[in-house]
């Protein structure tokens, strides 16, 4: 599904449209539409931990989010080998309104209980 960015991604201010490709219930890929820019691996934070974020009212307005809106939340993943050595950015979630195909990145407040770079292995069950 192709989404219009309502606010630029940090460091990628020239990007206006991105395509979200769901891989499975855990992973997705975010690619720039019609450009030779990098793609991003995303992860569903809710499969890793309890993840409660308040979407600021300004973001809700920009994305036209209401109580009945269908939306997705993903976090960027810095992929490493093995996958357990990858890092998740929990303080910069991406919000996707699937009803109107808009998206943006939210930067959580400094007092957020989540980290910018948390190792994926910290959230995997040990055998």
C-alpha positions, 0 to 999 in steps of 0.5 A: 500500500502506498502512503503519503508522508504528512511530515518528512522522515528525519534525514529524508526530507525530500521523500513524499510517498512510501510503500509499505509491504507487509512481510508477516505479522512481525516484519514489514518493509518500507520503500520509497516510491519512484526513487533510488532511495534506501528501504527500511525494515520495520517491526511490529512493536506489539509482538515484542513488548507492551508498547503504549504510546499517546499519539499527539493531537497534532499528529491525529489531526494531520493523519485524520485519526479518530476513534474508528480509524484503522491505523498501524504502528511500526518501529524501524529495525537496524538489521544485523546478523544474526537477527537477534543482534538487530536493534529497534528504535522505539522512540521514533514510531511510524504511524500509518492511517490505512483508511486514507493512506497517510503516514508520519514518524512521531518522536516520543518525549524525552521522558519516554520509557522506551529507548532509541536503540534497544537490542532485539534479543532483549525481547526474545524468549530464552529456551 
